[in-house]
């Protein structure tokens, strides 16, 4: 019978009760991704996956371990090995930047997930695409040997036929069910679905504000975003496309709308317009739910400049929220090839992350002046989105990769996955922690060894121990235990008291490091 280490098992149960790691891995860019499993931001290559994740993706991770389960990109579902699921092609979905897909766990089956997708396009002749709609497909992770597949008969199940490409969801107040929300075109109605153990229930239609028409040509796009605590819903729709008519006159502006939301009933209420802006921009809330961010395209003929606006939601009135608006022109210069002239950073799909920061879905590149070759990508973020705008600390980090391709300077290369925002409720920015090189060079100490039972693991850089996979093997190579730990803090004591006397091997797998240590279990060993 397989032995278990009670200390590790107890810790694993605690992790299960409090974990929320569904958004820990992002598939982005042309050949890379982000991993937040290490208590700090990490950048990884994915050369085996040659698709360019230029457009909006959706991904989901194990809520306990943070390991990637599967992701969706451009009409296809990919497993954690970056291989196409056998039944995962030909998923109805829109394209471009936006919110075309959302992955939601089944309320009562941890092995199943709903993939919601939305299509809203018009043809060149102005007619509406016959594929328009909000759909779902059911993914079962028990299929195909645990790599998952789309359940037969559920692919592209149509829910409504006239959505805009704006799609979000959040957790129900009961802590089990979910709310899924989109908006209709040629209508002023939000469409609210409840996802329960019985499936996707009949929607409620809740009218507010303007009637938004489909674009004459292109995508009927917008953005819906819940606050992490589910109390607010923000919405904008791109009415303008381009901000100027052919004669140079401004086109109609797009309102930024803020609503209250009741997570127990699914009722939207209290429409407030915080301003009218040119469209095609992003919305995000701070993790503490006190700030609302909106990227605003300021335009004059021939000149486009994007500003980041922050609203204080703790103001006592709508006018107070409007008056609280602060504006930031975020500039940066090293991404350009031949000039140090600063230019404003653009904003595409701003997204909160598990490290408590707000990332900007626009990347630049830093190039070598002599060889004109790509050195590093650049990713931008607010280090403290909970703070007032002048204290958010707009920052950047370089992304080095052996698989770097050659995007043009200033290329829009990233568009972040669409996540339910309640994953990020109450987060504060994590310390950056040790670097990958520091962790790769660490060594661990086991003591006492020999041992009667308790075994302690230490290293000079304790945070390098997480995440970890701890395995115990017999001399014959039989795996007696394997546990995964993903949270920082004191490393748990390993208890070998139930093991027979003899020699065992402990394998410790951590970030960029695998170590194998010999352990002697000896009952008559004198312990201090």
DRENBATI-85012 format. One record per residue (C-alpha): residue number from 0; residue in one letter; z, y, x. Coordinates in nm, 4 decimals, always signed. Example, Ala and Ser with C-alpha at 12.3 -4.5 7.8 and 13.67 -1.06 7.14 Angstrom:
<lobas>
> 0  A  +0.7800  -0.4500  +1.2300
> 1  S  +0.7140  -0.1060  +1.3670
</lobas>
This chain:
<lobas>
> 0  X  +0.0000  +0.0000  +0.0000
> 1  X  -0.0985  +0.3375  +0.1380
> 2  X  +0.1988  +0.5329  +0.2670
> 3  X  +0.2483  +0.8911  +0.1585
> 4  X  +0.4305  +1.1726  +0.3334
> 5  X  +0.6629  +1.3215  +0.0735
> 6  X  +0.6848  +1.6603  +0.2409
> 7  X  +0.3093  +1.7016  +0.2436
> 8  X  +0.2754  +1.5651  -0.1086
> 9  X  +0.5284  +1.8141  -0.2416
> 10  X  +0.3461  +2.0975  -0.0685
> 11  X  +0.0182  +1.9803  -0.2177
> 12  X  +0.1722  +1.9878  -0.5652
> 13  X  +0.2898  +2.3450  -0.5068
> 14  X  -0.0577  +2.4439  -0.3944
> 15  X  -0.2080  +2.2898  -0.7088
> 16  X  +0.0242  +2.4954  -0.9267
> 17  X  -0.0573  +2.8267  -0.7603
> 18  X  -0.4014  +2.7865  -0.6004
> 19  X  -0.6955  +2.9961  -0.6971
> 20  X  -0.9614  +2.9252  -0.4404
> 21  X  -1.2683  +2.8919  -0.6627
> 22  X  -1.4392  +3.1933  -0.4992
> 23  X  -1.3678  +3.1093  -0.1351
> 24  X  -1.7253  +3.0357  -0.0243
> 25  X  -2.0232  +3.2657  -0.0832
> 26  X  -2.3862  +3.1694  -0.0258
> 27  X  -2.5645  +3.4862  +0.0834
> 28  X  -2.8465  +3.6183  +0.3011
> 29  X  -3.1311  +3.4210  +0.4484
> 30  X  -2.9450  +3.1559  +0.6455
> 31  X  -2.5726  +3.2157  +0.6286
> 32  X  -2.2628  +3.2450  +0.4132
> 33  X  -1.9056  +3.3724  +0.3976
> 34  X  -1.5934  +3.1563  +0.4038
> 35  X  -1.2537  +3.2961  +0.3023
> 36  X  -1.0622  +2.9688  +0.3369
> 37  X  -0.9030  +3.0573  +0.6671
> 38  X  -0.6774  +3.3403  +0.5578
> 39  X  -0.9415  +3.5699  +0.7039
> 40  X  -1.3132  +3.6356  +0.6662
> 41  X  -1.5405  +3.3883  +0.8477
> 42  X  -1.9170  +3.3833  +0.8786
> 43  X  -2.1057  +3.0539  +0.8938
> 44  X  -2.4608  +2.9386  +0.9526
> 45  X  -2.6430  +2.7115  +0.7141
> 46  X  -2.9666  +2.6306  +0.9014
> 47  X  -3.0180  +2.3169  +0.6926
> 48  X  -3.0651  +2.5340  +0.3823
> 49  X  -3.3876  +2.7275  +0.4302
> 50  X  -3.3942  +2.9064  +0.0956
> 51  X  -3.3406  +3.2809  +0.1103
> 52  X  -3.0417  +3.3697  -0.1072
> 53  X  -3.1746  +3.7206  -0.1555
> 54  X  -3.1052  +3.7170  -0.5241
> 55  X  -2.7862  +3.6744  -0.7191
> 56  X  -2.6196  +3.3382  -0.6703
> 57  X  -2.3228  +3.1649  -0.8276
> 58  X  -2.0922  +2.9275  -0.6450
> 59  X  -1.7734  +2.7375  -0.7183
> 60  X  -1.5116  +2.5797  -0.4911
> 61  X  -1.2334  +2.3311  -0.5396
> 62  X  -0.9353  +2.5323  -0.6732
> 63  X  -0.6936  +2.3511  -0.4388
> 64  X  -0.8831  +2.2962  -0.1127
> 65  X  -1.1337  +2.5817  -0.1348
> 66  X  -1.4155  +2.3441  -0.0382
> 67  X  -1.7590  +2.4235  -0.1763
> 68  X  -1.8491  +2.2067  -0.4755
> 69  X  -2.1952  +2.3386  -0.5648
> 70  X  -2.3913  +2.6590  -0.6034
> 71  X  -2.6820  +2.7969  -0.8019
> 72  X  -2.9739  +2.9924  -0.6656
> 73  X  -3.3079  +3.0865  -0.8197
> 74  X  -3.3449  +2.8276  -1.0966
> 75  X  -3.1910  +2.5399  -0.9017
> 76  X  -2.8491  +2.3789  -0.8537
> 77  X  -2.7545  +2.2752  -0.4987
> 78  X  -2.4708  +2.0436  -0.3972
> 79  X  -2.2182  +2.1055  -0.1190
> 80  X  -2.4526  +1.9389  +0.1312
> 81  X  -2.7125  +2.2081  +0.0556
> 82  X  -2.9365  +1.9512  -0.1113
> 83  X  -3.0944  +1.9978  -0.4517
> 84  X  -2.9174  +1.8058  -0.7277
> 85  X  -3.1613  +1.5431  -0.8642
> 86  X  -3.1612  +1.7003  -1.2116
> 87  X  -3.0865  +2.0500  -1.0820
> 88  X  -3.4314  +2.2090  -1.0848
> 89  X  -3.6080  +2.4125  -1.3547
> 90  X  -3.2939  +2.5896  -1.4749
> 91  X  -3.3813  +2.8872  -1.6945
> 92  X  -3.2661  +3.1970  -1.5076
> 93  X  -3.3636  +3.5529  -1.4326
> 94  X  -3.4425  +3.6898  -1.0888
> 95  X  -3.3519  +3.9836  -0.8699
> 96  X  -3.0177  +4.1575  -0.8348
> 97  X  -2.7755  +4.1321  -1.1201
> 98  X  -2.5746  +3.8754  -1.3101
> 99  X  -2.8167  +3.5982  -1.3937
> 100  X  -2.5707  +3.3106  -1.3497
> 101  X  -2.2018  +3.2311  -1.3887
> 102  X  -2.0124  +2.9067  -1.3239
> 103  X  -1.7132  +2.8357  -1.5489
> 104  X  -1.4828  +2.5309  -1.5286
> 105  X  -1.4612  +2.2987  -1.8254
> 106  X  -1.1343  +2.3839  -2.0042
> 107  X  -1.0134  +2.0231  -2.0128
> 108  X  -1.2077  +1.8319  -1.7476
> 109  X  -1.1657  +1.9299  -1.3815
> 110  X  -1.4804  +1.7359  -1.2874
> 111  X  -1.7136  +1.9302  -1.5168
> 112  X  -1.8480  +2.2852  -1.5036
> 113  X  -2.0610  +2.5024  -1.7289
> 114  X  -2.3447  +2.6863  -1.5573
> 115  X  -2.4407  +2.9834  -1.7755
> 116  X  -2.7742  +3.1508  -1.6994
> 117  X  -2.9589  +3.4407  -1.8553
> 118  X  -3.3255  +3.5484  -1.8678
> 119  X  -3.4478  +3.8834  -1.9973
> 120  X  -3.7969  +3.9866  -1.8932
> 121  X  -4.1054  +4.1569  -2.0314
> 122  X  -4.4596  +4.0896  -1.9206
> 123  X  -4.7051  +4.3383  -1.7770
> 124  X  -4.8635  +4.3752  -2.1217
> 125  X  -4.5222  +4.4732  -2.2622
> 126  X  -4.4655  +4.1527  -2.4590
> 127  X  -4.1350  +3.9689  -2.4473
> 128  X  -4.1109  +3.6476  -2.2437
> 129  X  -4.0718  +3.3362  -2.4583
> 130  X  -3.8115  +3.2069  -2.2092
> 131  X  -3.5666  +3.4891  -2.2721
> 132  X  -3.2189  +3.3695  -2.3583
> 133  X  -2.8639  +3.2872  -2.2613
> 134  X  -2.8435  +2.9196  -2.1665
> 135  X  -2.5919  +2.6726  -2.0348
> 136  X  -2.6199  +2.3485  -1.8401
> 137  X  -2.3303  +2.1104  -1.7785
> 138  X  -2.2606  +1.9848  -1.4241
> 139  X  -2.0508  +1.6715  -1.3672
> 140  X  -1.9115  +1.6298  -1.0147
> 141  X  -1.8522  +1.2574  -1.0656
> 142  X  -2.2275  +1.1925  -1.0682
> 143  X  -2.4374  +1.1024  -0.7642
> 144  X  -2.1493  +0.9679  -0.5602
> 145  X  -1.9339  +1.2756  -0.6029
> 146  X  -2.2036  +1.5276  -0.5081
> 147  X  -2.2642  +1.6143  -0.8738
> 148  X  -2.5623  +1.6516  -1.1023
> 149  X  -2.6676  +1.8209  -1.4252
> 150  X  -2.5669  +1.6090  -1.7235
> 151  X  -2.8698  +1.4652  -1.8982
> 152  X  -2.9467  +1.6367  -2.2279
> 153  X  -2.7487  +1.9534  -2.1517
> 154  X  -2.9931  +2.1377  -1.9273
> 155  X  -3.1017  +2.4771  -2.0648
> 156  X  -2.9074  +2.4616  -2.3902
> 157  X  -3.0016  +2.7878  -2.5665
> 158  X  -2.7220  +3.0050  -2.7063
> 159  X  -2.8998  +3.3338  -2.7954
> 160  X  -3.2568  +3.4516  -2.7382
> 161  X  -3.2296  +3.8269  -2.6684
> 162  X  -2.9738  +3.9030  -2.3957
> 163  X  -2.9979  +4.1624  -2.1243
> 164  X  -2.9433  +4.0279  -1.7726
> 165  X  -2.5729  +4.1014  -1.7670
> 166  X  -2.3286  +3.8124  -1.7822
> 167  X  -1.9581  +3.7804  -1.7140
> 168  X  -1.6553  +3.5809  -1.8192
> 169  X  -1.2806  +3.5592  -1.7878
> 170  X  -0.9816  +3.3409  -1.8651
> 171  X  -0.8447  +3.3255  -2.2199
> 172  X  -0.4834  +3.4383  -2.2725
> 173  X  -0.3892  +3.0742  -2.3351
> 174  X  -0.4645  +2.9996  -1.9690
> 175  X  -0.7062  +2.7190  -2.0593
> 176  X  -1.0108  +2.8491  -2.2477
> 177  X  -1.2600  +3.1139  -2.1336
> 178  X  -1.4512  +3.4108  -2.2731
> 179  X  -1.8227  +3.4483  -2.1929
> 180  X  -1.9852  +3.7855  -2.2636
> 181  X  -2.3344  +3.9293  -2.2562
> 182  X  -2.5144  +4.2093  -2.4427
> 183  X  -2.8266  +4.2038  -2.6599
> 184  X  -3.1360  +4.4124  -2.5993
> 185  X  -3.2889  +4.6044  -2.8927
> 186  X  -2.9342  +4.6093  -3.0229
> 187  X  -2.5974  +4.7748  -2.9648
> 188  X  -2.4025  +4.4486  -2.9814
> 189  X  -2.1892  +4.2663  -2.7283
> 190  X  -2.1996  +3.8896  -2.7738
> 191  X  -1.8665  +3.7134  -2.7096
> 192  X  -1.8436  +3.3338  -2.6825
> 193  X  -1.5264  +3.1315  -2.6542
> 194  X  -1.5463  +2.8238  -2.4343
> 195  X  -1.2887  +2.5638  -2.5359
> 196  X  -1.2382  +2.1906  -2.5047
> 197  X  -1.4733  +2.1601  -2.8039
> 198  X  -1.7521  +2.3343  -2.6124
> 199  X  -1.9156  +2.6743  -2.6587
> 200  X  -1.8047  +2.8017  -2.9977
> 201  X  -1.9998  +3.0296  -3.2319
> 202  X  -2.0172  +3.3863  -3.0981
> 203  X  -1.8773  +3.7073  -3.2348
> 204  X  -2.1069  +4.0105  -3.2357
> 205  X  -1.9345  +4.3402  -3.1630
> 206  X  -2.1423  +4.6621  -3.1933
> 207  X  -2.0691  +4.9654  -2.9751
> 208  X  -2.2619  +5.2576  -2.8368
> 209  X  -2.6348  +5.2782  -2.7781
> 210  X  -2.9189  +5.0476  -2.8723
> 211  X  -3.0624  +4.9319  -2.5406
> 212  X  -3.4324  +4.8419  -2.5497
> 213  X  -3.6027  +4.5901  -2.3227
> 214  X  -3.7847  +4.7458  -2.0303
> 215  X  -4.1542  +4.8145  -2.0940
> 216  X  -4.2195  +4.6074  -1.7811
> 217  X  -3.9639  +4.4140  -1.5822
> 218  X  -3.6039  +4.3061  -1.6255
> 219  X  -3.3621  +4.4269  -1.8918
> 220  X  -3.0738  +4.4521  -1.6492
> 221  X  -2.7221  +4.5803  -1.6595
> 222  X  -2.3765  +4.4884  -1.5406
> 223  X  -2.0637  +4.3732  -1.7216
> 224  X  -1.7374  +4.3481  -1.5323
> 225  X  -1.3849  +4.2537  -1.6357
> 226  X  -1.0831  +4.3926  -1.4583
> 227  X  -0.8928  +4.1150  -1.2793
> 228  X  -0.6052  +4.1361  -1.5302
> 229  X  -0.8588  +4.1078  -1.8210
> 230  X  -0.7370  +4.4318  -1.9831
> 231  X  -1.0604  +4.6284  -1.9255
> 232  X  -1.4326  +4.5663  -1.9592
> 233  X  -1.6796  +4.8002  -1.7887
> 234  X  -2.0499  +4.8125  -1.8737
> 235  X  -2.3607  +4.9949  -1.7682
> 236  X  -2.7280  +4.9429  -1.8503
> 237  X  -3.0195  +5.0645  -1.6427
> 238  X  -3.2053  +5.2958  -1.8792
> 239  X  -3.3919  +5.4767  -1.6078
> 240  X  -3.5549  +5.2245  -1.3755
> 241  X  -3.6774  +5.5160  -1.1715
> 242  X  -3.4980  +5.8484  -1.2200
> 243  X  -3.8081  +6.0658  -1.2475
> 244  X  -4.1164  +6.0845  -1.4642
> 245  X  -4.4560  +6.1251  -1.2990
> 246  X  -4.4307  +6.5024  -1.3459
> 247  X  -4.0987  +6.5135  -1.1592
> 248  X  -3.8804  +6.5633  -1.4676
> 249  X  -3.5619  +6.3522  -1.4865
> 250  X  -3.5518  +6.0460  -1.7049
> 251  X  -3.2735  +5.9567  -1.9445
> 252  X  -2.9388  +5.8832  -1.7831
> 253  X  -2.7320  +5.5659  -1.8185
> 254  X  -2.3744  +5.5884  -1.9468
> 255  X  -2.0887  +5.4218  -1.7639
> 256  X  -1.8810  +5.2635  -2.0421
> 257  X  -1.5178  +5.1507  -2.0281
> 258  X  -1.3569  +4.9333  -2.2977
> 259  X  -1.0246  +4.7680  -2.3673
> 260  X  -1.0273  +4.3890  -2.4012
> 261  X  -0.7874  +4.1519  -2.5749
> 262  X  -0.7884  +3.8197  -2.3876
> 263  X  -0.6198  +3.6400  -2.6779
> 264  X  -0.8707  +3.7372  -2.9489
> 265  X  -1.1825  +3.8308  -2.7520
> 266  X  -1.1894  +4.1705  -2.9244
> 267  X  -1.3542  +4.4635  -2.7429
> 268  X  -1.2328  +4.8103  -2.8403
> 269  X  -1.1903  +5.1761  -2.7430
> 270  X  -1.5320  +5.2707  -2.6017
> 271  X  -1.5121  +5.5508  -2.3453
> 272  X  -1.8058  +5.7058  -2.1592
> 273  X  -1.6915  +5.8109  -1.8128
> 274  X  -2.0180  +5.9751  -1.7152
> 275  X  -2.3943  +5.9538  -1.7363
> 276  X  -2.5729  +5.8385  -1.4231
> 277  X  -2.9020  +5.7024  -1.3015
> 278  X  -2.8940  +5.3252  -1.3424
> 279  X  -2.9382  +5.0333  -1.1054
> 280  X  -2.5897  +5.0431  -0.9593
> 281  X  -2.2781  +4.8294  -0.9353
> 282  X  -1.9331  +4.8217  -1.0951
> 283  X  -1.6058  +4.6843  -0.9566
> 284  X  -1.2344  +4.7092  -1.0288
> 285  X  -0.9579  +4.7127  -0.7705
> 286  X  -0.7421  +4.3992  -0.7475
> 287  X  -0.4404  +4.5945  -0.8788
> 288  X  -0.6476  +4.7020  -1.1855
> 289  X  -0.5728  +5.0711  -1.1314
> 290  X  -0.9103  +5.1784  -0.9908
> 291  X  -1.2661  +5.1528  -1.1205
> 292  X  -1.5560  +5.1824  -0.8741
> 293  X  -1.9081  +5.2793  -0.9655
> 294  X  -2.2032  +5.3314  -0.7313
> 295  X  -2.4107  +5.6275  -0.8454
> 296  X  -2.7663  +5.7049  -0.7402
> 297  X  -2.7994  +6.0793  -0.6895
> 298  X  -3.1649  +6.1650  -0.6891
> 299  X  -3.3901  +6.4566  -0.6238
> 300  X  -3.7668  +6.4067  -0.6064
> 301  X  -3.8345  +6.2291  -0.2789
> 302  X  -3.4663  +6.1765  -0.1945
> 303  X  -3.2258  +5.9028  -0.3046
> 304  X  -2.8599  +5.9091  -0.2037
> 305  X  -2.5957  +5.6708  -0.3306
> 306  X  -2.2347  +5.7777  -0.3756
> 307  X  -1.9314  +5.5648  -0.4438
> 308  X  -1.7174  +5.6928  -0.7305
> 309  X  -1.3577  +5.5953  -0.7941
> 310  X  -1.1728  +5.6504  -1.1223
> 311  X  -0.7960  +5.6330  -1.1687
> 312  X  -0.7307  +5.4138  -1.4741
> 313  X  -0.3629  +5.5055  -1.4835
> 314  X  -0.4532  +5.8510  -1.6191
> 315  X  -0.3031  +5.9116  -1.9623
> 316  X  -0.6281  +5.9948  -2.1455
> 317  X  -1.0011  +5.9424  -2.1323
> 318  X  -1.0504  +6.2957  -2.0070
> 319  X  -0.7817  +6.2326  -1.7484
> 320  X  -0.9741  +5.9273  -1.6220
> 321  X  -1.2948  +6.1330  -1.6085
> 322  X  -1.1182  +6.4156  -1.4261
> 323  X  -0.9693  +6.1714  -1.1731
> 324  X  -1.3127  +6.0848  -1.0362
> 325  X  -1.3366  +6.1004  -0.6576
> 326  X  -1.6663  +6.0622  -0.4744
> 327  X  -1.7435  +5.9199  -0.1314
> 328  X  -2.0657  +5.9518  +0.0657
> 329  X  -2.0326  +5.6500  +0.2918
> 330  X  -2.2454  +5.7002  +0.6022
> 331  X  -2.3245  +5.4825  +0.9002
> 332  X  -2.5699  +5.5150  +1.1876
> 333  X  -2.5907  +5.2125  +1.4255
> 334  X  -2.8085  +5.0071  +1.1891
> 335  X  -3.1161  +5.2151  +1.2632
> 336  X  -3.3671  +5.1417  +1.5366
> 337  X  -3.4559  +5.4765  +1.6844
> 338  X  -3.2169  +5.7357  +1.5476
> 339  X  -2.8473  +5.8065  +1.5331
> 340  X  -2.8933  +6.0130  +1.2188
> 341  X  -2.6390  +5.9052  +0.9638
> 342  X  -2.7543  +5.7955  +0.6203
> 343  X  -2.5658  +5.6858  +0.3115
> 344  X  -2.4889  +5.3200  +0.2546
> 345  X  -2.6496  +5.1774  -0.0556
> 346  X  -2.4639  +4.9630  -0.3088
> 347  X  -2.5803  +4.6310  -0.4463
> 348  X  -2.3462  +4.3966  -0.6329
> 349  X  -2.0102  +4.5119  -0.5019
> 350  X  -1.7729  +4.2171  -0.5152
> 351  X  -1.4002  +4.1623  -0.4677
> 352  X  -1.3106  +3.8860  -0.2241
> 353  X  -1.0185  +3.6469  -0.1741
> 354  X  -0.9048  +3.8518  +0.1267
> 355  X  -0.8295  +4.1460  -0.1057
> 356  X  -1.1210  +4.3593  +0.0126
> 357  X  -1.4182  +4.5011  -0.1790
> 358  X  -1.7482  +4.4008  -0.0183
> 359  X  -2.0731  +4.5893  -0.0567
> 360  X  -2.3829  +4.3799  -0.1201
> 361  X  -2.6061  +4.5738  +0.1143
> 362  X  -2.6523  +4.4822  +0.4772
> 363  X  -2.7863  +4.6619  +0.7769
> 364  X  -2.8855  +4.5328  +1.1183
> 365  X  -2.8023  +4.6386  +1.4704
> 366  X  -3.0917  +4.6025  +1.7102
> 367  X  -3.1283  +4.5990  +2.0887
> 368  X  -3.2927  +4.9258  +2.1922
> 369  X  -3.4739  +4.7711  +2.4904
> 370  X  -3.6089  +4.4516  +2.3348
> 371  X  -3.6144  +4.5680  +1.9708
> 372  X  -3.4594  +4.2355  +1.8783
> 373  X  -3.1930  +4.1692  +1.6220
> 374  X  -2.8428  +4.1637  +1.7679
> 375  X  -2.6159  +4.1464  +1.4668
> 376  X  -2.6107  +4.1947  +1.0958
> 377  X  -2.3663  +4.4470  +0.9544
> 378  X  -2.1609  +4.3999  +0.6386
> 379  X  -1.9721  +4.6874  +0.4744
> 380  X  -1.6477  +4.6804  +0.2777
> 381  X  -1.3494  +4.8820  +0.1616
> 382  X  -1.0478  +4.7618  +0.3543
> 383  X  -0.7999  +4.8665  +0.0839
> 384  X  -0.9632  +4.9027  -0.2588
> 385  X  -0.6209  +4.9430  -0.4226
> 386  X  -0.5702  +5.2787  -0.2511
> 387  X  -0.6934  +5.6252  -0.3433
> 388  X  -1.0520  +5.6768  -0.2292
> 389  X  -0.9620  +5.8765  +0.0824
> 390  X  -0.7348  +5.5894  +0.1934
> 391  X  -0.9631  +5.2928  +0.1158
> 392  X  -1.0825  +5.2873  +0.4786
> 393  X  -1.4576  +5.2211  +0.4468
> 394  X  -1.5265  +4.9702  +0.7221
> 395  X  -1.7890  +4.7353  +0.8578
> 396  X  -1.8058  +4.4183  +1.0603
> 397  X  -2.0808  +4.2614  +1.2634
> 398  X  -2.2082  +3.9142  +1.1758
> 399  X  -2.3322  +3.7260  +1.4807
> 400  X  -2.5374  +3.4131  +1.4265
> 401  X  -2.7618  +3.1875  +1.6349
> 402  X  -2.9878  +3.1662  +1.3303
> 403  X  -3.0363  +3.5403  +1.2942
> 404  X  -3.3768  +3.6182  +1.1506
> 405  X  -3.5602  +3.9456  +1.1827
> 406  X  -3.4975  +4.1636  +0.8768
> 407  X  -3.6125  +4.5212  +0.8987
> 408  X  -3.3522  +4.7870  +0.9719
> 409  X  -3.1748  +4.8756  +0.6501
> 410  X  -3.3049  +4.5658  +0.4708
> 411  X  -3.1293  +4.4732  +0.1460
> 412  X  -3.0444  +4.1184  +0.2392
> 413  X  -2.7300  +4.0279  +0.0505
> 414  X  -2.6542  +3.9834  -0.3125
> 415  X  -2.3140  +3.8337  -0.3738
> 416  X  -2.2289  +3.5494  -0.6126
> 417  X  -2.1260  +3.6388  -0.9647
> 418  X  -1.7580  +3.5439  -1.0044
> 419  X  -1.5019  +3.5732  -1.2790
> 420  X  -1.2812  +3.8567  -1.1585
> 421  X  -0.9462  +3.7129  -1.2641
> 422  X  -0.9587  +3.5084  -0.9411
> 423  X  -0.8705  +3.8288  -0.7549
> 424  X  -0.5930  +3.9679  -0.9730
> 425  X  -0.3129  +4.1369  -0.7792
> 426  X  -0.4506  +4.0693  -0.4313
> 427  X  -0.3601  +4.2859  -0.1348
> 428  X  -0.5746  +4.2924  +0.1815
> 429  X  -0.4804  +4.0112  +0.4169
> 430  X  -0.4231  +4.0783  +0.7873
> 431  X  -0.7285  +3.9863  +0.9887
> 432  X  -0.5382  +3.7227  +1.1879
> 433  X  -0.6528  +3.5452  +1.5061
> 434  X  -1.0167  +3.5185  +1.6007
> 435  X  -1.2266  +3.2041  +1.5904
> 436  X  -1.2299  +3.1876  +1.9723
> 437  X  -0.8514  +3.2128  +1.9888
> 438  X  -0.8163  +2.9299  +1.7391
> 439  X  -1.0746  +2.7148  +1.9186
> 440  X  -0.8686  +2.7342  +2.2401
> 441  X  -0.5315  +2.6533  +2.0855
> 442  X  -0.3332  +2.3368  +2.1522
> 443  X  -0.0607  +2.1837  +1.9369
> 444  X  +0.2762  +2.0406  +2.0265
> 445  X  +0.4312  +1.7409  +1.8463
> 446  X  +0.8039  +1.6774  +1.8738
> 447  X  +1.0150  +1.4727  +1.8977
> 448  X  +0.7884  +1.1986  +2.0262
> 449  X  +0.9012  +0.9165  +2.0072
> 450  X  +1.0518  +0.9841  +1.6679
> 451  X  +1.2715  +0.8086  +1.4143
> 452  X  +1.0888  +0.9853  +1.1325
> 453  X  +1.0621  +1.3649  +1.1297
> 454  X  +0.7720  +1.5077  +1.3273
> 455  X  +0.7150  +1.8788  +1.3819
> 456  X  +0.3850  +2.0474  +1.4665
> 457  X  +0.3702  +2.3837  +1.6408
> 458  X  +0.1226  +2.6044  +1.8230
> 459  X  +0.1374  +2.9438  +1.9893
> 460  X  -0.0848  +3.0908  +1.7152
> 461  X  +0.0658  +2.9447  +1.3994
> 462  X  -0.2026  +3.0841  +1.1658
> 463  X  -0.4631  +2.8784  +1.3509
> 464  X  -0.3120  +2.5678  +1.1903
> 465  X  -0.4595  +2.6607  +0.8505
> 466  X  -0.6547  +2.5270  +0.6779
> 467  X  -0.5790  +2.1808  +0.8110
> 468  X  -0.6523  +1.8175  +0.7380
> 469  X  -0.3744  +1.5877  +0.8625
> 470  X  -0.4489  +1.2174  +0.8975
> 471  X  -0.2347  +0.9288  +1.0230
> 472  X  -0.4015  +0.6138  +1.1635
> 473  X  -0.2661  +0.2776  +1.2725
> 474  X  -0.3556  +0.1270  +1.6110
> 475  X  -0.6189  -0.0778  +1.4255
> 476  X  -0.7837  +0.2409  +1.2978
> 477  X  -0.6654  +0.2124  +0.9383
> 478  X  -0.6193  +0.5514  +0.7743
> 479  X  -0.2675  +0.5554  +0.6308
> 480  X  -0.2595  +0.9120  +0.5078
> 481  X  -0.4791  +1.2173  +0.4686
> 482  X  -0.3581  +1.5492  +0.3308
> 483  X  -0.5168  +1.8939  +0.3217
> 484  X  -0.3242  +2.2181  +0.3586
> 485  X  -0.4805  +2.5578  +0.3051
> 486  X  -0.1982  +2.8101  +0.2867
> 487  X  -0.0373  +2.9944  +0.5769
> 488  X  +0.3327  +2.9772  +0.6606
> 489  X  +0.5606  +2.7245  +0.8312
> 490  X  +0.3754  +2.3993  +0.8860
> 491  X  +0.5425  +2.1198  +0.6860
> 492  X  +0.7479  +1.8536  +0.8563
> 493  X  +0.5796  +1.5129  +0.8660
> 494  X  +0.8106  +1.2262  +0.7715
> 495  X  +0.7369  +0.8885  +0.9320
> 496  X  +1.0680  +0.7280  +0.8368
> 497  X  +0.9010  +0.4750  +0.6035
> 498  X  +0.6550  +0.3623  +0.8723
> 499  X  +0.7088  +0.0456  +1.0771
> 500  X  +0.7941  +0.0894  +1.4431
> 501  X  +0.4878  +0.1160  +1.6618
> 502  X  +0.2124  +0.3440  +1.7870
> 503  X  +0.0148  +0.5678  +1.5519
> 504  X  -0.2412  +0.8404  +1.5910
> 505  X  -0.2310  +1.1783  +1.4226
> 506  X  -0.5610  +1.3588  +1.3724
> 507  X  -0.5300  +1.7325  +1.3059
> 508  X  -0.8483  +1.9071  +1.1942
> 509  X  -0.8269  +2.2867  +1.1846
> 510  X  -1.0725  +2.5742  +1.2017
> 511  X  -1.3209  +2.4936  +1.4837
> 512  X  -1.0816  +2.2378  +1.6323
> 513  X  -1.0044  +1.8650  +1.6062
> 514  X  -0.7157  +1.7119  +1.7993
> 515  X  -0.6001  +1.3527  +1.8228
> 516  X  -0.2391  +1.2912  +1.9228
> 517  X  -0.0555  +0.9649  +2.0013
> 518  X  +0.2758  +0.9151  +1.8174
> 519  X  +0.5446  +0.6565  +1.8821
> 520  X  +0.7628  +0.5547  +1.5871
> 521  X  +1.0784  +0.3905  +1.7213
> 522  X  +1.3853  +0.3504  +1.5029
> 523  X  +1.6352  +0.3267  +1.7887
> 524  X  +1.5144  +0.6449  +1.9515
> 525  X  +1.7974  +0.8857  +2.0164
> 526  X  +1.7365  +1.2078  +1.8283
> 527  X  +1.9047  +1.5382  +1.9122
</lobas>
